[in-house]
């Protein structure tokens, strides 16, 4: 039996609900499996208690934290327009390096149950905020994307997942036992120096990951591919959208392949040491436009 203690700070309570008169960020923590796990929640000004809204998990990459993810992979402007709530949780620290990460199945020997933690966080937030349980989504960057795929494999709480510059480990790929369709959007550069587009000994290639979920979701085997306009030729990247549709329960799998792109977040990152940044589209908008199409069926 998992132990779970809840601590919430800087919250305005009305009975057992949270009221938001203007957009706000709430800092909180829960004790799960004996570990204090911190997170922050962004509530847009449009939130009205008693009216369920979507919940988006936004997971940081290896060596980063919730505050970095909130600031530099910032979905808050999208949430302000679309009316969803964002949760930014913290991963735990790796023992030797003290770098934060997500454990998607014995990563670096970790026994931390991040799957259980994130599911418990859905339950915790649902007690205080009106969450549409059929519209819980997960995205992330790099290691955060790996965790999103792990949720797709192991959890039944998420309506769709996706992310940037991450994928599936070989072990996760081989052990994935998802029984329900999970819509997936993947954004990845062909010159990513950290998580190779082609894969390696520890991670599957991105096209193999996409084919896995296409088959798992029962999508049509033939994709519709369109070029994304090259609005910023100077970024030295081009992008194309590859869509597999017609899946079970209307599910879909989408890959945005960035030729020349690095280990970067399109539309936000500045050019750096981890490769080219595609400025032809905004990854945040692409991810949300994809997610908003899907609800998790009550019988799943």
Beta strands, then each sheet from edge to edge (+ up, - down):
strand 1: 4-8
strand 2: 13-14
strand 3: 17-18
strand 4: 24-32
strand 5: 35-43
strand 6: 53-59
strand 7: 85-89
strand 8: 92-93
strand 9: 100-101
strand 10: 131-140
strand 11: 160-164
strand 12: 183-189
strand 13: 224-228
strand 14: 238-244
strand 15: 253-259
sheet 1: 1+ 4- 5+ 7- 6- 10- 11- 12- 15- 14+ 13-
sheet 2: 2+ 3-
sheet 3: 8+ 9-
end
